[in-house]
Every structure is written in structure tokens, then in C-alpha cells.
Amino acid sequence: MKNIPKTVALALSLASLAVCGTSAIAQTPPSFELQNPNVRVDYVEPRKPYDPQSPTYQRDMAAYERYMTIYERMKRRQVLEQFSQFLAPLKLPKTLRVSAEPCGVVNAFYNGRQWKISMCYELIDALYSMAPKDKSPEGITRAEAIVGGFVSVLLHEGGHAVSDIYDLPVLGREEDSADDISAFIMLQFGDQVARTAIKGTVYTWLKLSEVGESPYWDVHSTAAQRYANYLCIAYGRDPAIFKDLADQWLSPERAPTCAREYQRVLNAFNKTIRPNVDEALMQKIRKLPVFLPGDGEW
């Protein structure tokens, strides 16, 4: 489960969450011919509040309307089908279910009993709220913030799923391992894609670190540690591509260790996950366009 501290969840729940316009959305849904046969996707329609006399009816109705917009956009954009395409080269021995759904909390989950990833509309709604209206002072665009934040969470939960389905050995905290898998995968689809994903991820965890932090005993690293870990792995893979981001947000004491940190993740991936990857199909997937204009309008 992706941790969002209670203080952050409360702040986001109380925020006025506005969903941006639809002008940039592709008018026709994309076609994803390559799909993982063992990935099942589902978009669960939000349920409309039924009691006008409830003291929370107006708030619940406003949330319902936002979630319906997100539901319709994700379904039209085929966001989860694209995730299945990402996973096409992975030889899964189990059926993995991926669902966009209302959860009642600002979060996302992997349920090992059902082999299921749940991406909550509440979390996507929160990403809209946190994203800058146009561009942040640091130069991160609204689309980068939304897309990068969403992709990092989905890949993080995918990391949990892969670890569970293959029963991978994990030395250390599983949440850190899931972050490592997420960071590694988002770096495999070209420089521009990697920068978009990493910038959005860094922005998301930076904003969360400003609102509140995880308790010290939590199974997750703190928000500030998580953005630094993602950025360090990216910088370790390609210092030239991520130098400007590292100069802005990565401690100079940490930067020299990043190449070794990326190599550690690469070595772990090669020994545990790569044997289950169809390499020829992986090369096809890496050449496909991802993060198209309009993706930030989910």
C-alpha cells in the first residue's frame, strides 16, 4: 500500500479539488494491441449519493461528480490498458487484476489475497489538487506532476504485485523495494519519458513532505526520503539527463553514491525479474509512444 500520512490525507480531503478541462484529451481512444494476457483491467463506476437528507450530501455529491469525470476520462483514455501494455513482456504465472475504483480514502493498494491493484479515484483527485495550475516555480508542468505522480504510484503497486507473484526475496523493507522497482521501470522508456515520470514523482513527494511526514515507525520511508531515492536512482543511471534536477533537489552528499545505487537496483532486477521477461517483446514495447499530450488530463 502506498502510504499517505493521515495529516496529508485529511488536508487533501478538505481541499477544494478541481478537475482540469478536457481540451487536451485525445478525441479517439488509443489502440493497445499488445496486452499482457494475464492482466485484467476494470474501471468501477462511482456510486451516486442516495440520501439528500444526509448532512454530507452536498460534499458527497461534489466528490461523486469529480470521480465520475475521472472515471470517464480514464476509461476513454484507456490508462489501465496502457499499463497492461507496459506489462506485456512479463510472463506472469498468475492473473493480476488492476482496477480504478472509489476506495473511501486517498490511497492505492495491492491486495495479495486477490492479486489485485486498486488505484483510488480519491488519490487521482488529490493529484489534480496538488498539481500546479500551469507550472510550478521549479519548472514542473501540471501534466508532468499529474502523470508522473500517477505512474509512480501505479508502478509502485506493480512492484508489490511482482514481488508477491514471483515470491521474490527482499532484503530490507518491501516498500523501499517497490519504490526501487517503480523508479527502475520508469527509466526504461527513453529520456523524455523518464524525465516526465521522475519530475512528477519528485514533485508529488515534495508536496507531501511539506504537508506532513510519515511516523518514524512506519513501514514506508518518509516523503522527503522517497523523492530523494527516486531522483538518486535516476541520476545514477544518467547524470547528464538528470543533472539539472539533481542540482536542484539532491543533496551533494548523496549524489556521489547514486551510480552505485542504480547498479544495485539493476543487478537485483537482472537476477530476479529479468528471467521472466520476453526480451524481444520488451524491445517492441520500449519503442511505443507513452505519455502522449493529454495524458495529464486523466
Secondary structure as GFF3:
##gff-version 3
##sequence-region A 1 298
A	DSSP	alpha_helix	6	14	.	.	.	ID=ss1
A	DSSP	beta_strand	39	43	.	.	.	ID=ss2
A	DSSP	alpha_helix	57	77	.	.	.	ID=ss3
A	DSSP	alpha_helix	79	86	.	.	.	ID=ss4
A	DSSP	beta_strand	96	101	.	.	.	ID=ss5
A	DSSP	beta_strand	108	111	.	.	.	ID=ss6
A	DSSP	beta_strand	116	120	.	.	.	ID=ss7
A	DSSP	alpha_helix	121	130	.	.	.	ID=ss8
A	DSSP	alpha_helix	142	165	.	.	.	ID=ss9
A	DSSP	alpha_helix	174	186	.	.	.	ID=ss10
A	DSSP	alpha_helix	191	211	.	.	.	ID=ss11
A	DSSP	alpha_helix	223	237	.	.	.	ID=ss12
A	DSSP	alpha_helix	239	249	.	.	.	ID=ss13
A	DSSP	three_ten_helix	255	257	.	.	.	ID=ss14
A	DSSP	alpha_helix	258	272	.	.	.	ID=ss15
A	DSSP	three_ten_helix	274	276	.	.	.	ID=ss16
A	DSSP	alpha_helix	279	286	.	.	.	ID=ss17
A	DSSP	three_ten_helix	295	297	.	.	.	ID=ss18
###
